[in-house]
């Protein structure tokens, strides 16, 4: 005698349903977030390592902009990219064996002198230098120097004791250094976290363009975004499981 089977197939949870682990779709999305976050995080770190070099400044010659012991990030550049007002890293055999950090105040073809009404002059124009501690360009003047083509005249922001171009005025090149001695341009002070160096707007009166900030802000944003994706994606599973257990307890309590 034929009969109808009483066995029934239990419904399966679909791909978009919410299971104990938050559902297959949620798991896939969380895995994708972790993978994308890792890519962004590692790529940004790699980009930063290629573009920037860290330096520790040993002296106060760039105070108050950069203090002794401060850690800075300097963008790798070619000497041809240097502009007036840049704080650069360079190494000149006549100045010593170690890399030095100074501010470029004049480039090839400029005339530079100090001081007129307490201010540095470049090509006869007084330069506003708000980054100086006392607002004065220096404790003592120096005669007009004409910077040869392809060379730079550099000063420390601490003008009272910096061993800069003024300490080498009697050299054959009148204290200037070649552009190709520059290896990097300081973009930010990262320890302590003082942030990006402000643009030296006082040099705009001389014409030409100022240097643009490097991609440091973009790199930091990518690192932060990648970290958020990794942490958020990794946290999804445990959070979803905890929420599912809480729902199960609520449903059990309601069925009693």
Long-range contacts (C-beta under 8 A, 24 or more apart in sequence): 18-240, 18-244, 19-244, 20-241, 20-244, 20-245, 21-237, 21-240, 21-241, 21-244, 22-236, 22-237, 22-239, 22-240, 22-241, 22-243, 22-244, 23-240, 26-236, 26-240, 27-236, 27-237, 29-233, 29-236, 30-232, 30-233, 30-234, 30-236, 30-237, 31-233, 32-233, 33-229, 33-230, 33-232, 33-233, 33-236, 34-229, 34-230, 34-233, 34-234, 36-226, 36-229, 37-225, 37-226, 37-227, 37-228, 37-229, 37-230, 37-231, 37-232, 37-233, 38-226, 38-230, 39-226, 40-222, 40-223, 40-225, 40-226, 40-229, 41-222, 41-223, 41-226, 41-227, 41-230, 42-226, 43-222, 43-226, 44-219, 44-220, 44-222, 44-223, 44-226, 45-223, 47-215, 47-219, 47-222, 48-216, 48-219, 48-223, 50-76, 51-75, 51-76, 51-214, 51-215, 51-219, 52-76, 52-184, 52-187, 52-214, 52-216, 53-89, 53-183, 53-184, 54-190, 55-89, 55-99, 55-101, 55-184, 55-186, 57-101, 60-158, 60-161, 61-101, 61-102, 61-156, 61-157, 61-158, 61-161, 61-162, 61-163, 61-164, 62-87, 62-101, 62-102, 62-103, 62-156, 62-157, 62-158, 62-162, 63-133, 63-157, 63-158, 64-131, 64-133, 64-157, 64-158, 65-103, 65-131, 65-157, 65-197, 66-101, 66-157, 66-186, 66-189, 70-189, 70-191, 70-192, 70-194, 71-189, 71-190, 71-191, 72-101, 72-186, 72-187, 72-188, 72-189, 72-190, 73-186, 73-187, 73-188, 73-190, 73-216, 74-101, 74-184, 74-185, 74-186, 74-187, 75-184, 75-185, 75-186, 75-187, 75-214, 75-216, 76-183, 76-184, 77-182, 77-183, 77-184, 77-185, 78-182, 79-178, 79-179, 79-180, 79-181, 79-182, 80-179, 81-185, 81-211, 82-107, 82-152, 82-179, 82-182, 82-185, 82-211, 83-107, 83-203, 83-208, 83-209, 83-210, 83-211, 84-110, 84-122, 84-200, 84-203, 84-206, 84-208, 84-210, 85-199, 85-200, 85-202, 85-203, 85-210, 85-211, 86-185, 86-186, 86-200, 86-211, 87-185, 87-186, 87-197, 88-152, 88-154, 88-182, 88-184, 88-185, 88-186, 89-182, 89-183, 89-184, 89-185, 89-186, 90-154, 90-177, 90-181, 90-182, 90-183, 91-181, 91-183, 92-177, 92-178, 92-181, 94-168, 94-171, 94-177, 95-163, 95-168, 95-177, 99-183, 101-186, 102-154, 102-155, 102-156, 102-162, 102-164, 102-165, 103-154, 103-155, 103-156, 103-157, 103-200, 104-152, 104-153, 104-154, 105-153, 105-154, 105-155, 105-203, 106-145, 106-147, 106-152, 106-153, 107-147, 107-151, 107-152, 107-153, 108-147, 108-148, 108-149, 108-150, 108-151, 108-152, 108-179, 109-146, 109-147, 109-149, 110-146, 110-147, 110-153, 110-206, 111-144, 111-145, 111-146, 111-147, 112-144, 112-145, 112-147, 112-153, 113-141, 113-142, 113-143, 113-144, 113-145, 114-138, 114-141, 114-142, 114-166, 115-141, 120-155, 122-203, 122-206, 123-206, 125-205, 125-206, 127-202, 127-203, 127-205, 127-206, 128-201, 128-202, 129-200, 129-202, 130-202, 131-157, 131-198, 131-200, 132-157, 132-159, 133-157, 133-158, 138-166, 142-166, 142-169, 143-169, 145-169, 145-174, 145-175, 145-176, 146-174, 147-174, 147-176, 148-173, 148-174, 148-176, 150-178, 150-179, 151-176, 151-177, 151-178, 151-179, 152-176, 152-177, 152-178, 152-179, 152-182, 185-211, 185-214, 187-213, 187-214, 187-216, 188-216
